[in-house]
Amino acid sequence: MRILAFSDLHRDRDAANVILSASVQADIVVGAGDFATKGTGAKDTLDILAQCRVPLVVVHGNHDAPSEIEHICGQAQNLHYLHGAGMTLRGISFFGLGGEIPSRNSFSWNASETEVNAAKMLAACPPNAVLITHTPPFGAADLQNNGIHEGSVSIRDAAENLAPQLLLCGHIHHAWGSHGKVASTPVHNLGPTINWFDV
């Protein structure tokens, strides 16, 4: 299976159109959150991406309103929204968890989960899944520009315990394009560009 993955479009229609064009070569497309900016404008990119002819699996980012992402995906045949939930496509399990974990700011638009709630939701992730999170796991592909790790401990623990075959994330802009490992699981912080993976 060939996966095309990205994150953090933040209303960038040009980037969404590039991804749409590339999606003809993909079996599955994955969007790891932040379609909107400060809670506004998710439709700007999701309406473009809804034209993908293959399944597009998404989680919400901290800039997205989860209810809006769920609603938009509910109106499009090929868009699938995952948050604390999974699905099987072409024999591969996908599991998603959106938002910032834990919350590191108090803006009213910031969509987040506590580490405790995230751990409870991640317990449902099956082994060997493709795990899609907005926030990176702590210690892998999560470095801020000040050199501090700002990933999630609960996501790291889930990767260690459940051994996903791949962990795709975004959120920390300084870490876009970076990768690492948690135990045996490859971790990739995607950014708003085309990233290819074979599983």
Beta strands, then each sheet from edge to edge (+ up, - down):
strand 1: 2-6
strand 2: 28-31
strand 3: 56-58
strand 4: 79-81
strand 5: 85-89
strand 6: 92-97
strand 7: 130-133
strand 8: 166-169
strand 9: 179-182
strand 10: 185-189
strand 11: 195-198
sheet 1: 4+ 3+ 2+ 1+ 11-
sheet 2: 5+ 6- 7- 8- 10- 9+
end
